[in-house]
Amino acid sequence: MSSTPAKPGRRRLAVLNSHPIQYFAPLYRRLARQPEVDLTVYYCSHQGAEGYYDPGFMRTIKWDVPLLDGYNYKFLRNMLPEDRVNGFTSLINPGIVREIRKERYAALWLHGYGYLTDLIALATARLCTTPVLYHSESSLVYDARVRRPFHVRLIKPPFLRLLFRQCAGFLAIGTLNREFYLSHGAPPERIYHVPYSVDNDYFANRVDDLVADGQALRQAMGIPAGAVVFLFAAKISANKSPIELLQAYERLRNLPNKALIMVGDGELRGRTEAYVAEKHLHDVHHVGFVNQSELPRYYAMSDVFMRPDGLAKGDWGLSVNEAMASGLALIATDSIGATRDLVKNGENGIVVRFGDIDDLAHAMRRMASDPEACRRMGMRSREIMSQWSYDQCISGVLQALRAIGG
C-alpha cells in the first residue's frame, strides 16, 4: 500500500464529511494554515457546492459564500445515482477505503455515524490502525425527549459503547456533547474541547459595517427608531417552533416600540403568515429566505435573537453563535445545545423553558421594555464569543493529535 509522505513536521489529518457545509469551510481553511497539520477533507456528496433542493426551505439553495477555497479536498464517488444527502443509505462511497489504506493518515476525523460511508471509514481505519477522532452534535437532552421505538432504545446504548471503543479521541462541541460521550463510556481524558464555532470576526466586522444599512431596513419596514427588534432566522418548520414564537409575541400586543423579523422559508410559512394576518400583528415582518452573505444585514438591524425551539435532532444551534458574534442579546430555550455554554442568564440573554409559551412571552416582554439592557447584553455576547472561536477549535484538534501521537 503506497502512501503520500507527510510534509516535514506536519501531521496528516483526514476529515470525512457528508458534503460542503458553510459552517465548516472557514474552520478547514484555518486548520489548513496550521504549521502542524497537513489537511485533506473528503466529501461524500457535491450537495452544497452545487445548487440543490432543500425540503426544509422548500426551495433550491445555492450558498453564496466560498465552501471549497483554501484547503485540500476530494469528492468521493457516491454509488447512488442521486448525489444527495438523504438518510443513512444515501451516501455509499467505497472510495474512502482506498484513500485510508493508501494515504496512511495520522488520524481520521469522523463526523458521527449517520451515513453508511461513516461506518465503512471507521472499519477501514481500524484495520489500518489509523486513529479515529469522533465528532458529533449528540446530546442526552434530545434522547431524553424523543420517544424512540423499543428496539432502538435497547440497541443504541451497547452500540455506542462498542463504537466509542473504536475511537482514539472525542471532539466535544460543548458541555452537553461531552456529557453524551461520558454517558456512553468515553474516557474523560480522551475528550478534547473543540467548541462548535462560526467565523466570529466575519460576522462582527460585517455587522459593524452594515449598521447604517440596518437602520435603513428598519425605516423601510416602518419600524420606529429606538424599537426593540426580535429576530427569528431559521427554517419555518415545526421543529423550529415558529407558531409558538408568534403565540408568545402576540401577548406583547400592547407594548409599543417593538418588532419581530422572521427570516426564512419552509413548510409552515403559510401558517405563520396566516396567523400574523388573523391576529393583526402588524409589526411582524416575513422576509423569506436570505442567503449567507445577506444575513449580517438582518443581524445589524436587530437587538434580540430568538431560539424558541428545542427538539431538532442533535441541534447545537450555530445561529446562536452568529447572533452573539454580531452583538445581539438572546432568548433561547434550555434544550438548545448552545444555550448551556453560551447564554448566560441575565448577562447576555434569557434562558426559557422549552415549550413554555408563558415563559417565552415573559422574557420577550422584559427585553422589549428595556432597550438599554438589550444593548448591554449584546455587548456581553461578543465578549463571551471571544473565548468560543475557531482558535479554541484548532487548539483542541492539535491537542488531540498530539495525544494520539499523530
FIFISE-32199 format. One record per residue (C-alpha): residue in one letter; x, y, z. Coordinates in steps of 0.1 Angstrom, whole numbers, padded with zeros to 4 digits, always signed. Layout:
N
aXYZ
...
***
This chain:
406
m+0000+0000+0000
s+0017+0032-0011
s+0012+0064+0007
t+0018+0101+0001
p+0045+0113+0025
a+0036+0139+0050
k+0051+0174+0046
p+0080+0177+0070
g+0069+0183+0106
r+0032+0181+0098
r+0006+0156+0109
r-0016+0143+0081
l-0052+0146+0091
a-0082+0134+0070
v-0117+0147+0076
l-0147+0128+0063
n-0178+0149+0059
s-0211+0143+0041
h-0210+0175+0019
p-0195+0210+0020
i-0211+0230+0048
q-0209+0267+0052
y-0200+0265+0089
f-0171+0241+0085
a-0153+0257+0055
p-0138+0286+0074
l-0125+0262+0101
y-0109+0239+0075
r-0092+0270+0059
r-0077+0280+0092
l-0068+0244+0101
a-0050+0240+0068
r-0028+0270+0076
q-0015+0254+0108
p+0022+0245+0105
e+0015+0212+0124
v-0013+0200+0101
d-0015+0186+0066
l-0052+0185+0060
t-0074+0167+0034
v-0112+0168+0036
y-0132+0141+0019
y-0168+0148+0008
c-0194+0121+0001
s-0217+0144-0019
h-0215+0176-0040
q-0246+0189-0023
g-0239+0224-0010
a-0211+0230-0035
e-0238+0229-0062
g-0274+0241-0061
y-0298+0216-0046
y-0334+0214-0035
d-0337+0218+0003
p-0370+0203+0015
g-0368+0223+0048
f-0366+0256+0030
m-0389+0242+0002
r-0367+0257-0025
t-0335+0253-0044
i-0305+0265-0024
k-0271+0277-0037
w-0249+0291-0009
d-0232+0324-0019
v-0201+0320+0003
p-0169+0301-0007
l-0171+0265+0006
l-0140+0249-0011
d-0114+0276-0011
g-0082+0275+0010
y-0078+0238+0018
n-0073+0204+0001
y-0104+0184-0006
k-0116+0155-0026
f-0151+0144-0036
l-0157+0106-0033
r-0179+0089-0059
n-0213+0080-0045
m-0225+0047-0057
l-0261+0060-0058
p-0272+0079-0089
e-0288+0107-0069
d-0259+0126-0053
r-0279+0139-0023
v-0276+0137+0015
n-0309+0120+0025
g-0306+0094+0052
f-0282+0066+0062
t-0280+0047+0029
s-0279+0079+0007
l-0241+0080+0009
i-0222+0049-0001
n-0187+0059-0011
p-0164+0028-0012
g-0135+0050-0024
i-0128+0060+0012
v-0114+0026+0017
r-0086+0031-0008
e-0079+0066+0005
i-0074+0055+0041
r-0054+0024+0031
k-0032+0043+0006
e-0026+0076+0025
r-0019+0063+0060
y-0031+0094+0078
a-0021+0102+0113
a-0058+0104+0122
l-0093+0104+0107
w-0118+0130+0119
l-0152+0113+0116
h-0184+0133+0118
g-0207+0107+0135
y-0222+0076+0121
g-0252+0090+0102
y-0242+0075+0068
l-0231+0041+0057
t-0198+0056+0045
d-0190+0067+0080
l-0191+0031+0092
i-0171+0019+0062
a-0145+0045+0070
l-0144+0036+0107
a-0139-0001+0099
t-0112+0007+0074
a-0094+0030+0098
r-0094+0003+0125
l-0080-0023+0100
c-0053+0001+0090
t-0046+0012+0126
t-0055+0048+0118
p-0067+0066+0150
v-0102+0079+0148
l-0113+0113+0163
y-0151+0112+0167
h-0172+0144+0164
s-0209+0148+0167
e-0237+0171+0179
s-0254+0145+0200
s-0267+0152+0235
l-0287+0134+0262
v-0313+0162+0261
y-0326+0151+0227
d-0325+0114+0236
a-0345+0120+0268
r-0373+0140+0250
v-0378+0118+0220
r-0397+0085+0224
r-0378+0061+0203
p-0390+0026+0193
f-0382-0001+0219
h-0357-0019+0197
v-0337+0014+0192
r-0337+0021+0229
l-0325-0014+0235
i-0298-0015+0209
k-0284+0021+0209
p-0265+0022+0242
p-0245-0010+0236
f-0239+0000+0200
l-0225+0034+0211
r-0203+0018+0237
l-0189-0005+0211
l-0185+0023+0186
f-0167+0045+0211
r-0142+0018+0220
q-0130+0020+0184
c-0122+0057+0187
a-0089+0072+0199
g-0104+0106+0209
f-0136+0126+0210
l-0140+0162+0199
a-0166+0177+0222
i-0185+0207+0208
g-0198+0217+0242
t-0209+0206+0277
l-0240+0186+0266
n-0220+0168+0240
r-0192+0160+0265
e-0218+0146+0288
f-0232+0124+0260
y-0197+0109+0253
l-0191+0102+0290
s-0225+0086+0294
h-0216+0060+0268
g-0182+0051+0281
a-0158+0076+0265
p-0128+0081+0289
p-0127+0117+0301
e-0090+0121+0294
r-0097+0114+0257
i-0123+0141+0253
y-0110+0173+0238
h-0126+0207+0238
v-0134+0216+0202
p-0162+0241+0206
y-0188+0244+0179
s-0180+0278+0163
v-0185+0302+0135
d-0163+0328+0119
n-0168+0354+0147
d-0146+0380+0130
y-0166+0378+0098
f-0199+0384+0115
a-0187+0411+0139
n-0170+0431+0111
r-0198+0427+0086
v-0224+0438+0112
d-0203+0468+0122
d-0200+0478+0085
l-0238+0474+0079
v-0252+0494+0108
a-0264+0521+0085
d-0279+0496+0062
g-0297+0480+0092
q-0312+0513+0101
a-0323+0519+0066
l-0340+0484+0066
r-0358+0493+0098
q-0371+0525+0082
a-0382+0507+0051
m-0402+0483+0072
g-0418+0511+0092
i-0401+0501+0124
p-0398+0531+0148
a-0364+0544+0158
g-0355+0530+0192
a-0377+0499+0189
v-0365+0466+0201
v-0363+0442+0171
f-0366+0405+0177
l-0351+0383+0150
f-0360+0347+0141
a-0338+0333+0114
a-0344+0296+0106
k-0364+0272+0085
i-0400+0279+0092
s-0408+0243+0101
a-0424+0226+0131
n-0392+0217+0149
k-0382+0254+0149
s-0413+0264+0169
p-0424+0295+0148
i-0461+0292+0158
e-0452+0291+0195
l-0430+0322+0189
l-0459+0341+0174
q-0482+0330+0202
a-0458+0344+0227
y-0452+0376+0207
e-0490+0382+0205
r-0491+0386+0242
l-0469+0417+0238
r-0496+0433+0216
n-0500+0464+0238
l-0463+0471+0241
p-0450+0499+0218
n-0417+0502+0200
k-0411+0465+0192
a-0410+0444+0160
l-0404+0408+0150
i-0385+0399+0119
m-0389+0363+0105
v-0361+0354+0081
g-0365+0320+0064
d-0389+0298+0045
g-0404+0264+0049
e-0435+0243+0052
l-0451+0264+0079
r-0446+0298+0063
g-0482+0299+0050
r-0495+0291+0085
t-0473+0318+0102
e-0483+0344+0076
a-0520+0335+0082
y-0516+0337+0119
v-0500+0372+0116
a-0529+0384+0094
e-0556+0368+0116
k-0542+0383+0148
h-0534+0417+0131
l-0498+0416+0142
h-0487+0445+0120
d-0452+0447+0135
v-0443+0411+0124
h-0424+0410+0091
h-0417+0379+0070
v-0388+0385+0046
g-0383+0350+0032
f-0351+0330+0026
v-0319+0351+0029
n-0285+0337+0017
q-0254+0336+0039
s-0238+0368+0027
e-0270+0388+0034
l-0277+0375+0069
p-0254+0401+0086
r-0277+0428+0073
y-0305+0414+0094
y-0283+0409+0124
a-0273+0446+0121
m-0309+0457+0123
s-0319+0435+0153
d-0315+0436+0190
v-0326+0402+0203
f-0321+0368+0186
m-0348+0342+0192
r-0343+0304+0195
p-0377+0291+0208
d-0372+0255+0197
g-0355+0225+0212
l-0364+0193+0196
a-0343+0193+0164
k-0321+0162+0164
g-0287+0169+0177
d-0292+0206+0174
w-0264+0228+0188
g-0278+0260+0172
l-0249+0277+0154
s-0272+0306+0146
v-0268+0314+0183
n-0230+0318+0177
e-0237+0340+0147
a-0261+0363+0166
m-0237+0366+0196
a-0207+0374+0174
s-0230+0400+0157
g-0236+0416+0191
l-0272+0405+0198
a-0289+0396+0231
l-0305+0361+0232
i-0337+0345+0242
a-0332+0307+0239
t-0347+0276+0253
d-0329+0253+0277
s-0330+0225+0251
i-0307+0242+0226
g-0271+0228+0229
a-0256+0263+0226
t-0277+0276+0255
r-0258+0256+0282
d-0224+0271+0272
l-0231+0304+0256
v-0263+0320+0270
k-0256+0334+0305
n-0290+0340+0320
g-0293+0378+0328
e-0259+0386+0313
n-0263+0382+0276
g-0298+0369+0273
i-0326+0350+0290
v-0330+0312+0291
v-0366+0300+0289
r-0382+0266+0294
f-0388+0247+0261
g-0424+0246+0253
d-0435+0271+0279
i-0451+0299+0260
d-0458+0320+0291
d-0421+0319+0300
l-0412+0329+0264
a-0437+0358+0264
h-0424+0370+0298
a-0388+0370+0285
m-0398+0389+0254
r-0417+0414+0275
r-0386+0420+0296
m-0365+0426+0266
a-0390+0449+0248
s-0394+0470+0279
d-0357+0477+0283
p-0338+0486+0251
e-0307+0496+0271
a-0305+0462+0287
c-0307+0446+0253
r-0277+0466+0241
r-0257+0457+0272
m-0265+0421+0267
g-0254+0423+0231
m-0220+0437+0241
r-0217+0409+0266
s-0225+0383+0238
r-0194+0395+0219
e-0172+0392+0249
i-0183+0356+0255
m-0177+0347+0219
s-0141+0359+0221
q-0135+0327+0241
w-0156+0304+0219
s-0140+0306+0185
y-0120+0287+0158
d-0089+0294+0178
q-0102+0271+0206
c-0113+0246+0180
i-0078+0244+0165
s-0062+0242+0199
g-0084+0212+0208
v-0077+0194+0175
l-0040+0199+0179
q-0042+0186+0215
a-0060+0155+0203
l-0034+0149+0175
r-0005+0153+0199
a-0021+0130+0225
i-0026+0101+0200
g+0009+0105+0187
g-0003+0115+0152
***
